[in-house]
């Protein structure tokens, strides 16, 4: 259909904003993976030690902080007080910035990363907290398996045993949570995009709701639902790639 207030087709309005939302969600998921897997591995390897307590404390804080409050605090700290990063808006699209980088121009990539840093961190830290808990629990279960003791007995480096053997065999529940959290990131992008004035689908649907633009609201909700379904399909396909035994089931 057509938007009531924008005088444009719903499909065109969504297409103009979809790239920005996916860029933010994917970057936030990368932040969540790096932080979540890192904290989870540290907590599992040093179970019961100060590193474990500190990692789980960070995870608890990440779960407890609302994304809109965290976003405002990040703007206050890094944009207003320190003046390190821009507070609002979107820089050049990362895809265009990478193309410019290959052409020899570094500036667009720096601008793109500077603009996306704060919203991606604000959106990703909640997912990182949940992922870290699942990584810790799953990895602790795997570290007690016989093949892990065999790896240590063969003299393999401890890092190789943990990262290549234990973590890989603990990935199935972790992948499930990652898929669910990516869908949640798309919903959380509504608040994040509003705080940081990020020109994505979240900001578009907020404007449509305030204007009671029903066709546009329906279109955005349908796109969110479709992306969530595709994410879960991708997770199911990853099961087979990670653990070939899934095919036998």
C-alpha positions in Angstrom: 0.0 0.0 0.0 0.9 3.7 0.2 1.8 5.7 3.3 -0.9 8.1 4.3 1.4 10.9 5.4 4.5 10.4 3.3 2.7 10.1 -0.1 5.1 7.2 -1.0 4.7 3.5 -1.4 5.4 1.6 1.8 7.8 -0.7 0.0 10.0 2.3 -1.1 10.0 3.9 2.3 11.1 0.6 3.9 13.7 -0.1 1.3 15.3 3.3 2.0 15.6 2.6 5.7 16.2 -1.2 5.8 19.9 -0.9 5.1 20.5 1.3 8.1 18.7 -1.0 10.5 20.5 -4.1 9.2 23.8 -2.3 9.4 23.1 -1.4 13.1 21.8 -4.8 14.0 24.7 -6.7 12.4 27.3 -4.4 14.0 25.6 -4.7 17.4 25.6 -8.5 17.0 29.3 -8.4 16.3 29.8 -6.4 19.5 27.6 -8.9 21.4 29.5 -11.9 20.0 33.0 -10.5 20.8 32.0 -9.4 24.3 29.6 -12.3 25.1 31.8 -15.2 23.9 34.9 -13.6 25.4 33.3 -13.1 28.8 31.7 -16.5 28.8 35.0 -18.3 27.9 36.9 -16.4 30.6 34.2 -17.2 33.2 34.1 -20.9 32.3 37.9 -21.4 32.2 38.5 -19.6 35.5 35.3 -20.8 37.2 35.0 -19.6 40.8 37.9 -17.2 40.5 37.8 -13.3 40.5 37.7 -13.3 36.7 34.6 -15.4 36.7 32.9 -13.2 39.3 33.9 -10.0 37.4 32.7 -11.4 34.0 29.3 -12.4 35.5 29.0 -9.0 37.2 29.5 -7.3 33.8 26.8 -9.7 32.4 24.4 -8.9 35.2 24.9 -5.1 34.6 24.3 -5.6 30.8 21.0 -7.4 31.4 19.9 -4.8 34.0 20.5 -1.6 32.0 17.7 -0.5 29.6 19.0 0.3 26.2 17.5 3.8 26.1 19.1 4.7 29.4 22.5 3.2 28.4 22.3 5.1 25.1 21.8 8.4 26.9 24.6 7.7 29.3 26.9 6.8 26.4 26.0 10.1 24.7 26.6 12.0 27.9 30.0 10.4 28.5 31.6 10.0 25.0 29.9 12.7 23.0 29.2 15.5 25.5 31.9 15.1 28.1 34.8 13.6 26.2 33.8 14.7 22.7 35.3 11.6 21.2 32.3 10.3 19.1 29.3 12.0 17.4 26.1 11.9 19.5 23.5 11.4 16.8 23.1 10.6 13.1 24.5 8.1 10.7 27.8 8.5 8.8 28.4 7.0 5.3 27.0 3.5 4.9 29.7 0.9 5.9 29.4 -0.8 2.5 30.1 2.5 0.7 32.9 3.2 3.2 34.6 -0.1 2.5 34.3 0.5 -1.2 36.0 3.9 -0.7 38.7 2.2 1.4 39.6 -0.2 -1.4 39.8 2.9 -3.6 42.3 4.4 -1.2 40.1 6.7 0.8 40.2 5.9 4.5 38.1 8.9 5.8 34.6 7.5 5.0 35.2 4.3 7.0 36.4 6.3 10.0 33.3 8.4 9.9 31.0 5.4 9.5 32.6 3.6 12.5 32.5 6.7 14.6 28.8 7.2 14.1 27.8 3.6 14.6 30.0 2.9 17.7 27.7 4.3 20.4 24.4 2.9 19.1 25.9 -0.5 18.3 27.4 -0.8 21.8 24.2 0.4 23.5 22.2 -2.2 21.5 24.7 -5.0 21.7 25.6 -5.1 25.4 22.3 -6.6 26.5 22.7 -9.4 24.0 26.4 -9.8 25.0 25.3 -10.3 28.6 22.9 -13.1 27.7 25.3 -14.8 25.3 28.1 -14.8 28.0 25.9 -16.6 30.4 24.9 -19.3 27.9 28.6 -19.7 26.8 29.7 -20.1 30.3 27.0 -22.8 31.2 27.5 -24.7 27.9 31.3 -24.6 28.1 31.4 -25.7 31.7 29.4 -28.8 30.7 31.7 -29.5 27.8 34.9 -29.0 29.7 34.1 -32.0 31.9 33.8 -34.4 28.9 36.2 -37.3 28.3 37.5 -36.0 25.0 38.6 -32.7 26.7 40.7 -34.7 29.3 42.1 -36.7 26.4 43.2 -33.5 24.7 45.0 -32.3 27.8 46.6 -35.7 28.2 47.9 -35.6 24.7 49.7 -32.4 25.5 47.6 -30.0 23.4 47.9 -26.3 24.3 45.1 -25.4 26.8 43.9 -22.6 24.5 43.5 -25.0 21.6 41.6 -27.4 23.7 39.2 -24.7 24.9 38.7 -22.8 21.7 38.9 -25.5 19.0 37.5 -28.5 20.8 35.4 -27.5 23.8 33.9 -24.3 22.4 33.0 -25.9 19.1 31.1 -28.8 20.8 29.3 -26.2 23.0 28.1 -24.1 20.1 24.6 -25.5 19.5 22.8 -23.8 22.4 25.0 -20.7 21.8 23.9 -20.5 18.2 20.2 -20.8 19.3 20.6 -17.8 21.6 22.4 -15.8 19.0 19.6 -16.3 16.5 17.0 -15.3 19.1 19.0 -12.3 20.2 19.4 -11.1 16.7 15.7 -11.0 16.3 15.5 -9.1 19.6 18.1 -6.6 18.3 15.8 -5.7 15.5 13.1 -4.9 18.0 15.5 -3.1 20.3 16.6 -1.0 17.4 13.4 1.0 17.7 14.6 2.5 21.0 18.2 2.8 20.0 17.4 4.5 16.7 15.2 7.0 18.5 17.9 7.9 21.0 20.7 8.3 18.4 18.5 9.6 15.6 19.6 6.7 13.5 17.6 6.8 10.2 16.4 3.2 10.2 13.1 1.2 10.3 12.8 1.8 14.1 12.7 5.5 13.7 10.4 5.1 10.7 7.9 3.0 12.7 7.9 5.4 15.6 7.0 8.2 13.3 4.3 6.1 11.6 2.8 5.2 15.0 2.7 8.8 16.1 1.0 9.8 12.8 -1.3 6.8 12.9 0.0 5.8 9.5 -1.4 2.3 9.6 -0.2 0.9 6.2 3.4 2.0 7.0 3.2 0.4 10.5 1.9 -2.8 9.0 4.7 -2.9 6.4 7.5 -2.4 9.0 6.0 -5.0 11.4 5.8 -7.5 8.5 9.5 -6.8 7.6 10.6 -7.3 11.2 8.6 -10.6 11.4 10.1 -11.8 8.1 13.7 -11.0 9.2 13.1 -12.8 12.5 11.9 -15.9 10.6 14.8 -15.8 8.2 17.2 -15.5 11.1 15.8 -18.6 12.8 16.0 -20.5 9.4 19.7 -19.6 9.2 20.2 -20.8 12.7 18.7 -24.2 11.8 21.0 -24.5 8.8 24.0 -23.6 10.9 23.2 -26.5 13.2 24.1 -28.9 10.4 27.3 -27.1 9.5 28.5 -27.1 13.1 27.4 -30.6 14.2 27.0 -33.2 11.4 25.1 -35.4 13.8 22.1 -33.2 13.4 21.6 -34.6 9.9 21.1 -38.1 11.4 18.2 -36.8 13.5 
